[in-house]
Amino acid sequence: MFHLTPKIDYGPEKMLKREMIFVLDRSGSMCGEPMEQAQKALKACLRTLRCGDSFGIINFDDQIEILSKSSLEINNENLIKADNFVNATTDNSI
């Protein structure tokens, strides 16, 4: 019997780049605490992205709003843009 097992090295230089698209519901059902929790979770997820990863954010209710027409590379400047975008997102319960 002959058996081959490839060596798998998952060091940082071997990790695949990821593209994450976050979708945030801003409809009336997200009023108050649900919106706050969703915003907090989204911002926490953004901080798990690694160098070379990219992301996008889409807000929706009966319309959509996007952070950017194309995915943004993860870096401090784009994290600030994302935080501002998420913080400005409110539920449309009115």
Backbone atoms as SQL, in Angstrom:
CREATE TABLE atoms (id INTEGER PRIMARY KEY, chain TEXT, resi INTEGER, resn TEXT, atom TEXT, x REAL, y REAL, z REAL);
INSERT INTO atoms VALUES
  (1, 'A', 1, 'MET', 'N', 0.843, -1.164, 0.000),
  (2, 'A', 1, 'MET', 'CA', 0.000, 0.000, 0.000),
  (3, 'A', 1, 'MET', 'C', 0.897, 1.239, 0.000),
  (4, 'A', 2, 'PHE', 'N', 0.476, 2.246, -0.737),
  (5, 'A', 2, 'PHE', 'CA', 1.239, 3.482, -0.857),
  (6, 'A', 2, 'PHE', 'C', 0.340, 4.641, -0.437),
  (7, 'A', 3, 'HIS', 'N', 0.816, 5.485, 0.456),
  (8, 'A', 3, 'HIS', 'CA', -0.006, 6.579, 0.975),
  (9, 'A', 3, 'HIS', 'C', 0.795, 7.869, 0.967),
  (10, 'A', 4, 'LEU', 'N', 0.257, 8.913, 0.362),
  (11, 'A', 4, 'LEU', 'CA', 0.898, 10.230, 0.343),
  (12, 'A', 4, 'LEU', 'C', 0.032, 11.225, 1.093),
  (13, 'A', 5, 'THR', 'N', 0.646, 12.009, 1.931),
  (14, 'A', 5, 'THR', 'CA', -0.058, 13.075, 2.635),
  (15, 'A', 5, 'THR', 'C', 0.680, 14.376, 2.362),
  (16, 'A', 6, 'PRO', 'N', 0.008, 15.338, 1.736),
  (17, 'A', 6, 'PRO', 'CA', 0.692, 16.602, 1.449),
  (18, 'A', 6, 'PRO', 'C', 0.953, 17.389, 2.725),
  (19, 'A', 7, 'LYS', 'N', 2.076, 18.072, 2.738),
  (20, 'A', 7, 'LYS', 'CA', 2.386, 18.944, 3.862),
  (21, 'A', 7, 'LYS', 'C', 1.520, 20.199, 3.725),
  (22, 'A', 8, 'ILE', 'N', 0.814, 20.530, 4.761),
  (23, 'A', 8, 'ILE', 'CA', -0.046, 21.708, 4.751),
  (24, 'A', 8, 'ILE', 'C', 0.502, 22.699, 5.760),
  (25, 'A', 9, 'ASP', 'N', 0.874, 23.855, 5.265),
  (26, 'A', 9, 'ASP', 'CA', 1.417, 24.910, 6.114),
  (27, 'A', 9, 'ASP', 'C', 0.455, 26.086, 6.066),
  (28, 'A', 10, 'TYR', 'N', -0.184, 26.387, 7.174),
  (29, 'A', 10, 'TYR', 'CA', -1.168, 27.457, 7.225),
  (30, 'A', 10, 'TYR', 'C', -0.617, 28.714, 7.868),
  (31, 'A', 11, 'GLY', 'N', 0.641, 29.017, 7.625),
  (32, 'A', 11, 'GLY', 'CA', 1.224, 30.252, 8.141),
  (33, 'A', 11, 'GLY', 'C', 0.586, 31.456, 7.477),
  (34, 'A', 12, 'PRO', 'N', 0.816, 32.640, 8.018),
  (35, 'A', 12, 'PRO', 'CA', 0.201, 33.861, 7.483),
  (36, 'A', 12, 'PRO', 'C', 0.451, 34.066, 5.992),
  (37, 'A', 13, 'GLU', 'N', 1.615, 33.672, 5.515),
  (38, 'A', 13, 'GLU', 'CA', 1.926, 33.870, 4.099),
  (39, 'A', 13, 'GLU', 'C', 1.151, 32.920, 3.191),
  (40, 'A', 14, 'LYS', 'N', 0.543, 31.886, 3.745),
  (41, 'A', 14, 'LYS', 'CA', -0.194, 30.899, 2.957),
  (42, 'A', 14, 'LYS', 'C', -1.708, 31.088, 3.035),
  (43, 'A', 15, 'MET', 'N', -2.177, 31.961, 3.905),
  (44, 'A', 15, 'MET', 'CA', -3.612, 32.132, 4.079),
  (45, 'A', 15, 'MET', 'C', -4.221, 32.831, 2.870),
  (46, 'A', 16, 'LEU', 'N', -5.380, 32.371, 2.479),
  (47, 'A', 16, 'LEU', 'CA', -6.085, 32.974, 1.353),
  (48, 'A', 16, 'LEU', 'C', -6.672, 34.321, 1.750),
  (49, 'A', 17, 'LYS', 'N', -6.701, 35.224, 0.797),
  (50, 'A', 17, 'LYS', 'CA', -7.358, 36.512, 1.029),
  (51, 'A', 17, 'LYS', 'C', -8.864, 36.277, 1.010),
  (52, 'A', 18, 'ARG', 'N', -9.556, 37.004, 1.876),
  (53, 'A', 18, 'ARG', 'CA', -11.006, 36.854, 1.974),
  (54, 'A', 18, 'ARG', 'C', -11.684, 38.151, 1.559),
  (55, 'A', 19, 'GLU', 'N', -12.870, 38.012, 0.993),
  (56, 'A', 19, 'GLU', 'CA', -13.721, 39.165, 0.710),
  (57, 'A', 19, 'GLU', 'C', -15.028, 38.929, 1.456),
  (58, 'A', 20, 'MET', 'N', -15.333, 39.812, 2.392),
  (59, 'A', 20, 'MET', 'CA', -16.538, 39.676, 3.207),
  (60, 'A', 20, 'MET', 'C', -17.494, 40.818, 2.873),
  (61, 'A', 21, 'ILE', 'N', -18.741, 40.475, 2.604),
  (62, 'A', 21, 'ILE', 'CA', -19.773, 41.478, 2.380),
  (63, 'A', 21, 'ILE', 'C', -20.755, 41.360, 3.541),
  (64, 'A', 22, 'PHE', 'N', -20.882, 42.443, 4.304),
  (65, 'A', 22, 'PHE', 'CA', -21.776, 42.480, 5.457),
  (66, 'A', 22, 'PHE', 'C', -23.077, 43.154, 5.039),
  (67, 'A', 23, 'VAL', 'N', -24.195, 42.552, 5.431),
  (68, 'A', 23, 'VAL', 'CA', -25.513, 43.081, 5.093),
  (69, 'A', 23, 'VAL', 'C', -26.222, 43.406, 6.399),
  (70, 'A', 24, 'LEU', 'N', -26.602, 44.676, 6.542),
  (71, 'A', 24, 'LEU', 'CA', -27.192, 45.155, 7.792),
  (72, 'A', 24, 'LEU', 'C', -28.634, 45.588, 7.558),
  (73, 'A', 25, 'ASP', 'N', -29.559, 44.933, 8.238),
  (74, 'A', 25, 'ASP', 'CA', -30.987, 45.256, 8.169),
  (75, 'A', 25, 'ASP', 'C', -31.239, 46.521, 8.977),
  (76, 'A', 26, 'ARG', 'N', -31.796, 47.533, 8.350),
  (77, 'A', 26, 'ARG', 'CA', -32.114, 48.766, 9.070),
  (78, 'A', 26, 'ARG', 'C', -33.624, 49.036, 9.058),
  (79, 'A', 27, 'SER', 'N', -34.396, 47.986, 8.860),
  (80, 'A', 27, 'SER', 'CA', -35.852, 48.129, 8.851),
  (81, 'A', 27, 'SER', 'C', -36.365, 48.400, 10.263),
  (82, 'A', 28, 'GLY', 'N', -37.633, 48.702, 10.368),
  (83, 'A', 28, 'GLY', 'CA', -38.246, 49.025, 11.648),
  (84, 'A', 28, 'GLY', 'C', -38.108, 47.939, 12.691),
  (85, 'A', 29, 'SER', 'N', -37.985, 46.682, 12.260),
  (86, 'A', 29, 'SER', 'CA', -37.851, 45.579, 13.220),
  (87, 'A', 29, 'SER', 'C', -36.518, 45.619, 13.962),
  (88, 'A', 30, 'MET', 'N', -35.597, 46.456, 13.503),
  (89, 'A', 30, 'MET', 'CA', -34.273, 46.556, 14.132),
  (90, 'A', 30, 'MET', 'C', -34.191, 47.716, 15.119),
  (91, 'A', 31, 'CYS', 'N', -35.316, 48.256, 15.499),
  (92, 'A', 31, 'CYS', 'CA', -35.367, 49.420, 16.389),
  (93, 'A', 31, 'CYS', 'C', -34.691, 49.133, 17.735),
  (94, 'A', 32, 'GLY', 'N', -33.867, 50.079, 18.165),
  (95, 'A', 32, 'GLY', 'CA', -33.272, 50.013, 19.501),
  (96, 'A', 32, 'GLY', 'C', -32.146, 49.013, 19.643),
  (97, 'A', 33, 'GLU', 'N', -32.295, 48.139, 20.645),
  (98, 'A', 33, 'GLU', 'CA', -31.227, 47.202, 20.997),
  (99, 'A', 33, 'GLU', 'C', -30.803, 46.274, 19.855),
  (100, 'A', 34, 'PRO', 'N', -31.736, 45.729, 19.054),
  (101, 'A', 34, 'PRO', 'CA', -31.282, 44.878, 17.947),
  (102, 'A', 34, 'PRO', 'C', -30.313, 45.599, 16.999),
  (103, 'A', 35, 'MET', 'N', -30.582, 46.870, 16.700),
  (104, 'A', 35, 'MET', 'CA', -29.690, 47.632, 15.827),
  (105, 'A', 35, 'MET', 'C', -28.339, 47.845, 16.501),
  (106, 'A', 36, 'GLU', 'N', -28.360, 48.197, 17.778),
  (107, 'A', 36, 'GLU', 'CA', -27.107, 48.418, 18.507),
  (108, 'A', 36, 'GLU', 'C', -26.257, 47.153, 18.529),
  (109, 'A', 37, 'GLN', 'N', -26.892, 46.007, 18.757),
  (110, 'A', 37, 'GLN', 'CA', -26.161, 44.735, 18.787),
  (111, 'A', 37, 'GLN', 'C', -25.598, 44.389, 17.410),
  (112, 'A', 38, 'ALA', 'N', -26.389, 44.619, 16.367),
  (113, 'A', 38, 'ALA', 'CA', -25.931, 44.328, 15.005),
  (114, 'A', 38, 'ALA', 'C', -24.746, 45.216, 14.629),
  (115, 'A', 39, 'GLN', 'N', -24.819, 46.488, 14.984),
  (116, 'A', 39, 'GLN', 'CA', -23.716, 47.408, 14.692),
  (117, 'A', 39, 'GLN', 'C', -22.441, 46.982, 15.426),
  (118, 'A', 40, 'LYS', 'N', -22.595, 46.641, 16.686),
  (119, 'A', 40, 'LYS', 'CA', -21.441, 46.219, 17.488),
  (120, 'A', 40, 'LYS', 'C', -20.826, 44.943, 16.912),
  (121, 'A', 41, 'ALA', 'N', -21.664, 43.988, 16.523),
  (122, 'A', 41, 'ALA', 'CA', -21.178, 42.726, 15.961),
  (123, 'A', 41, 'ALA', 'C', -20.474, 42.957, 14.625),
  (124, 'A', 42, 'LEU', 'N', -21.032, 43.815, 13.783),
  (125, 'A', 42, 'LEU', 'CA', -20.419, 44.093, 12.489),
  (126, 'A', 42, 'LEU', 'C', -19.041, 44.718, 12.669),
  (127, 'A', 43, 'LYS', 'N', -18.936, 45.691, 13.571),
  (128, 'A', 43, 'LYS', 'CA', -17.644, 46.340, 13.808),
  (129, 'A', 43, 'LYS', 'C', -16.629, 45.349, 14.394),
  (130, 'A', 44, 'ALA', 'N', -17.088, 44.433, 15.236),
  (131, 'A', 44, 'ALA', 'CA', -16.186, 43.413, 15.787),
  (132, 'A', 44, 'ALA', 'C', -15.706, 42.472, 14.679),
  (133, 'A', 45, 'CYS', 'N', -16.592, 42.089, 13.785),
  (134, 'A', 45, 'CYS', 'CA', -16.206, 41.214, 12.667),
  (135, 'A', 45, 'CYS', 'C', -15.186, 41.886, 11.765),
  (136, 'A', 46, 'LEU', 'N', -15.356, 43.175, 11.521),
  (137, 'A', 46, 'LEU', 'CA', -14.395, 43.900, 10.686),
  (138, 'A', 46, 'LEU', 'C', -12.986, 43.791, 11.258),
  (139, 'A', 47, 'ARG', 'N', -12.888, 43.784, 12.568),
  (140, 'A', 47, 'ARG', 'CA', -11.581, 43.750, 13.213),
  (141, 'A', 47, 'ARG', 'C', -10.947, 42.361, 13.220),
  (142, 'A', 48, 'THR', 'N', -11.663, 41.368, 12.735),
  (143, 'A', 48, 'THR', 'CA', -11.075, 40.033, 12.592),
  (144, 'A', 48, 'THR', 'C', -10.446, 39.838, 11.216),
  (145, 'A', 49, 'LEU', 'N', -10.677, 40.788, 10.306),
  (146, 'A', 49, 'LEU', 'CA', -10.110, 40.669, 8.962),
  (147, 'A', 49, 'LEU', 'C', -8.606, 40.890, 9.009),
  (148, 'A', 50, 'ARG', 'N', -7.911, 40.211, 8.120),
  (149, 'A', 50, 'ARG', 'CA', -6.452, 40.256, 8.080),
  (150, 'A', 50, 'ARG', 'C', -5.970, 41.112, 6.914),
  (151, 'A', 51, 'CYS', 'N', -4.728, 41.480, 6.973),
  (152, 'A', 51, 'CYS', 'CA', -4.079, 42.217, 5.894),
  (153, 'A', 51, 'CYS', 'C', -4.304, 41.466, 4.578),
  (154, 'A', 52, 'GLY', 'N', -4.743, 42.171, 3.561),
  (155, 'A', 52, 'GLY', 'CA', -5.025, 41.551, 2.270),
  (156, 'A', 52, 'GLY', 'C', -6.484, 41.214, 2.070),
  (157, 'A', 53, 'ASP', 'N', -7.271, 41.146, 3.155),
  (158, 'A', 53, 'ASP', 'CA', -8.703, 40.897, 3.043),
  (159, 'A', 53, 'ASP', 'C', -9.401, 42.170, 2.576),
  (160, 'A', 54, 'SER', 'N', -10.619, 42.005, 2.079),
  (161, 'A', 54, 'SER', 'CA', -11.419, 43.160, 1.676),
  (162, 'A', 54, 'SER', 'C', -12.848, 42.968, 2.170),
  (163, 'A', 55, 'PHE', 'N', -13.604, 44.065, 2.164),
  (164, 'A', 55, 'PHE', 'CA', -14.956, 44.006, 2.708),
  (165, 'A', 55, 'PHE', 'C', -15.860, 45.033, 2.036),
  (166, 'A', 56, 'GLY', 'N', -17.144, 44.822, 2.224),
  (167, 'A', 56, 'GLY', 'CA', -18.163, 45.769, 1.808),
  (168, 'A', 56, 'GLY', 'C', -19.279, 45.740, 2.826),
  (169, 'A', 57, 'ILE', 'N', -20.072, 46.803, 2.852),
  (170, 'A', 57, 'ILE', 'CA', -21.224, 46.859, 3.757),
  (171, 'A', 57, 'ILE', 'C', -22.424, 47.342, 2.960),
  (172, 'A', 58, 'ILE', 'N', -23.534, 46.634, 3.121),
  (173, 'A', 58, 'ILE', 'CA', -24.793, 46.999, 2.483),
  (174, 'A', 58, 'ILE', 'C', -25.838, 47.150, 3.574),
  (175, 'A', 59, 'ASN', 'N', -26.484, 48.302, 3.632),
  (176, 'A', 59, 'ASN', 'CA', -27.621, 48.525, 4.528),
  (177, 'A', 59, 'ASN', 'C', -28.890, 48.369, 3.702),
  (178, 'A', 60, 'PHE', 'N', -29.916, 47.783, 4.307),
  (179, 'A', 60, 'PHE', 'CA', -31.158, 47.659, 3.548),
  (180, 'A', 60, 'PHE', 'C', -32.384, 47.805, 4.432),
  (181, 'A', 61, 'ASP', 'N', -33.421, 48.290, 3.832),
  (182, 'A', 61, 'ASP', 'CA', -34.800, 48.243, 4.309),
  (183, 'A', 61, 'ASP', 'C', -35.618, 48.122, 3.030),
  (184, 'A', 62, 'ASP', 'N', -36.441, 49.117, 2.693),
  (185, 'A', 62, 'ASP', 'CA', -37.106, 49.069, 1.393),
  (186, 'A', 62, 'ASP', 'C', -36.205, 49.631, 0.292),
  (187, 'A', 63, 'GLN', 'N', -35.029, 50.118, 0.690),
  (188, 'A', 63, 'GLN', 'CA', -34.001, 50.595, -0.230),
  (189, 'A', 63, 'GLN', 'C', -32.654, 50.065, 0.259),
  (190, 'A', 64, 'ILE', 'N', -31.641, 50.216, -0.580),
  (191, 'A', 64, 'ILE', 'CA', -30.307, 49.806, -0.149),
  (192, 'A', 64, 'ILE', 'C', -29.363, 51.001, -0.151),
  (193, 'A', 65, 'GLU', 'N', -28.350, 50.905, 0.678),
  (194, 'A', 65, 'GLU', 'CA', -27.286, 51.902, 0.749),
  (195, 'A', 65, 'GLU', 'C', -25.984, 51.119, 0.884),
  (196, 'A', 66, 'ILE', 'N', -24.987, 51.503, 0.095),
  (197, 'A', 66, 'ILE', 'CA', -23.719, 50.783, 0.136),
  (198, 'A', 66, 'ILE', 'C', -22.598, 51.706, 0.596),
  (199, 'A', 67, 'LEU', 'N', -21.636, 51.122, 1.268),
  (200, 'A', 67, 'LEU', 'CA', -20.465, 51.872, 1.713),
  (201, 'A', 67, 'LEU', 'C', -19.618, 52.283, 0.524),
  (202, 'A', 68, 'SER', 'N', -19.450, 51.387, -0.438),
  (203, 'A', 68, 'SER', 'CA', -18.582, 51.645, -1.584),
  (204, 'A', 68, 'SER', 'C', -19.046, 50.786, -2.757),
  (205, 'A', 69, 'LYS', 'N', -18.841, 51.275, -3.974),
  (206, 'A', 69, 'LYS', 'CA', -19.239, 50.507, -5.162),
  (207, 'A', 69, 'LYS', 'C', -18.423, 49.234, -5.329),
  (208, 'A', 70, 'SER', 'N', -17.234, 49.218, -4.770),
  (209, 'A', 70, 'SER', 'CA', -16.403, 48.016, -4.820),
  (210, 'A', 70, 'SER', 'C', -15.893, 47.714, -3.412),
  (211, 'A', 71, 'SER', 'N', -15.421, 46.519, -3.223),
  (212, 'A', 71, 'SER', 'CA', -14.907, 46.127, -1.910),
  (213, 'A', 71, 'SER', 'C', -13.704, 46.981, -1.535),
  (214, 'A', 72, 'LEU', 'N', -13.574, 47.223, -0.239),
  (215, 'A', 72, 'LEU', 'CA', -12.469, 48.023, 0.283),
  (216, 'A', 72, 'LEU', 'C', -11.439, 47.114, 0.931),
  (217, 'A', 73, 'GLU', 'N', -10.180, 47.426, 0.720),
  (218, 'A', 73, 'GLU', 'CA', -9.110, 46.680, 1.373),
  (219, 'A', 73, 'GLU', 'C', -9.111, 47.032, 2.856),
  (220, 'A', 74, 'ILE', 'N', -8.831, 46.056, 3.686),
  (221, 'A', 74, 'ILE', 'CA', -8.802, 46.313, 5.123),
  (222, 'A', 74, 'ILE', 'C', -7.554, 47.131, 5.465),
  (223, 'A', 75, 'ASN', 'N', -7.785, 48.304, 6.026),
  (224, 'A', 75, 'ASN', 'CA', -6.713, 49.168, 6.530),
  (225, 'A', 75, 'ASN', 'C', -7.362, 50.168, 7.485),
  (226, 'A', 76, 'ASN', 'N', -6.562, 50.929, 8.208),
  (227, 'A', 76, 'ASN', 'CA', -7.105, 51.842, 9.220),
  (228, 'A', 76, 'ASN', 'C', -8.054, 52.870, 8.626),
  (229, 'A', 77, 'GLU', 'N', -7.693, 53.440, 7.486),
  (230, 'A', 77, 'GLU', 'CA', -8.542, 54.448, 6.851),
  (231, 'A', 77, 'GLU', 'C', -9.911, 53.872, 6.494),
  (232, 'A', 78, 'ASN', 'N', -9.935, 52.676, 5.926),
  (233, 'A', 78, 'ASN', 'CA', -11.205, 52.065, 5.544),
  (234, 'A', 78, 'ASN', 'C', -11.996, 51.573, 6.750),
  (235, 'A', 79, 'LEU', 'N', -11.313, 51.195, 7.827),
  (236, 'A', 79, 'LEU', 'CA', -12.029, 50.844, 9.060),
  (237, 'A', 79, 'LEU', 'C', -12.738, 52.062, 9.634),
  (238, 'A', 80, 'ILE', 'N', -12.105, 53.221, 9.568),
  (239, 'A', 80, 'ILE', 'CA', -12.738, 54.453, 10.044),
  (240, 'A', 80, 'ILE', 'C', -13.961, 54.768, 9.185),
  (241, 'A', 81, 'LYS', 'N', -13.836, 54.637, 7.864),
  (242, 'A', 81, 'LYS', 'CA', -14.977, 54.853, 6.962),
  (243, 'A', 81, 'LYS', 'C', -16.120, 53.904, 7.317),
  (244, 'A', 82, 'ALA', 'N', -15.766, 52.640, 7.538),
  (245, 'A', 82, 'ALA', 'CA', -16.779, 51.637, 7.864),
  (246, 'A', 82, 'ALA', 'C', -17.450, 51.950, 9.197),
  (247, 'A', 83, 'ASP', 'N', -16.664, 52.302, 10.208),
  (248, 'A', 83, 'ASP', 'CA', -17.237, 52.654, 11.512),
  (249, 'A', 83, 'ASP', 'C', -18.195, 53.830, 11.386),
  (250, 'A', 84, 'ASN', 'N', -17.802, 54.856, 10.649),
  (251, 'A', 84, 'ASN', 'CA', -18.668, 56.024, 10.461),
  (252, 'A', 84, 'ASN', 'C', -19.953, 55.644, 9.734),
  (253, 'A', 85, 'PHE', 'N', -19.841, 54.799, 8.724),
  (254, 'A', 85, 'PHE', 'CA', -21.004, 54.343, 7.964),
  (255, 'A', 85, 'PHE', 'C', -21.953, 53.550, 8.861),
  (256, 'A', 86, 'VAL', 'N', -21.395, 52.632, 9.635),
  (257, 'A', 86, 'VAL', 'CA', -22.210, 51.800, 10.528),
  (258, 'A', 86, 'VAL', 'C', -22.837, 52.655, 11.626),
  (259, 'A', 87, 'ASN', 'N', -22.063, 53.567, 12.214),
  (260, 'A', 87, 'ASN', 'CA', -22.591, 54.429, 13.276),
  (261, 'A', 87, 'ASN', 'C', -23.715, 55.326, 12.772),
  (262, 'A', 88, 'ALA', 'N', -23.664, 55.712, 11.502),
  (263, 'A', 88, 'ALA', 'CA', -24.696, 56.581, 10.926),
  (264, 'A', 88, 'ALA', 'C', -25.944, 55.807, 10.513),
  (265, 'A', 89, 'THR', 'N', -25.870, 54.485, 10.560),
  (266, 'A', 89, 'THR', 'CA', -27.012, 53.655, 10.179),
  (267, 'A', 89, 'THR', 'C', -28.029, 53.640, 11.312),
  (268, 'A', 90, 'THR', 'N', -29.240, 54.006, 10.982),
  (269, 'A', 90, 'THR', 'CA', -30.323, 53.980, 11.970),
  (270, 'A', 90, 'THR', 'C', -31.455, 53.128, 11.428),
  (271, 'A', 91, 'ASP', 'N', -32.244, 52.587, 12.343),
  (272, 'A', 91, 'ASP', 'CA', -33.412, 51.842, 11.898),
  (273, 'A', 91, 'ASP', 'C', -34.422, 52.847, 11.351),
  (274, 'A', 92, 'ASN', 'N', -35.182, 52.419, 10.391),
  (275, 'A', 92, 'ASN', 'CA', -36.188, 53.291, 9.776),
  (276, 'A', 92, 'ASN', 'C', -37.564, 52.949, 10.322),
  (277, 'A', 93, 'SER', 'N', -37.706, 53.108, 11.620),
  (278, 'A', 93, 'SER', 'CA', -38.962, 52.728, 12.278),
  (279, 'A', 93, 'SER', 'C', -40.000, 53.837, 12.244),
  (280, 'A', 94, 'ILE', 'N', -39.629, 54.984, 11.718),
  (281, 'A', 94, 'ILE', 'CA', -40.588, 56.109, 11.670),
  (282, 'A', 94, 'ILE', 'C', -41.433, 56.002, 10.427);
